[in-house]
Amino acid sequence: MNPYRRLRAGELPEQTEPLARALLGCVLVRRSGEGVTAGRIVETEAYLPKDPACHAFSGKSARNATLFGPPHRAYVYQIYGTSFCFNLSSESDGLGAGVLVRALEPLEGLDLMRVRRGVEPSRELCRGPGRLCRALAIDRALDGADPLLHPDLWLAAPPRPVGRIRASRRIGIRLAAHRRLRFYEAGNPHVSGPARLSPP
């Protein structure tokens, strides 16, 4: 029996900052031919409409079209030519914005994650957006997927209440980096980034 109850339409907000907060504690589940991997979301970043740091800022393109579609679609893009990042579109159809999932607390398939990542400590498996995509085998083939309906990539209800949520500036960007639009579960060891940005 599937232990992860898929979220239903209407259970997630359709605005960027509220969605970034609401995703904390939810479970991202990935099923592949190798097995099931899953992790609890512990860190996100919001990229708002008309945000100069958002991929949608310069307008719609083939690469970022998912951000302009209906809310809660998987937007997957590649960075550094090697890694992928998983996001959700977050506003009404036609308004480009998204939420980046930055870190997971691994729950299932840790041995498979270790093989994919080439590291042993569970804390390092999904601590960062590129790492979590490699651990869960998420790539551009899943861009545009609906995690409320897709058979192999879905969002599930939190298995336990989320802890205290804190905010900080966003990580790894130059434009509008000062905005406190990164959200994380305080005290969770799987959160990414410098420790000074994630006080408990």
Secondary structure, DSSP 8 states (H G I E B T S, - for coil): ---S-B--TTSS-SSHHHHHHHTTT-EEEEEETTEEEEEEEEEEEEE-TT-TTSTTTT---TTTGGGGSSTT-EEEEEETTTEEEEEEE-SSTT---EEEEEEEEEEE-HHHHHHHHT---HHHHSBSHHHHHHHHT--GGGTT--TTT-SSEEEE--SS----EEEE--SS-STTTTS--EEEETT-TT--S-GGG---
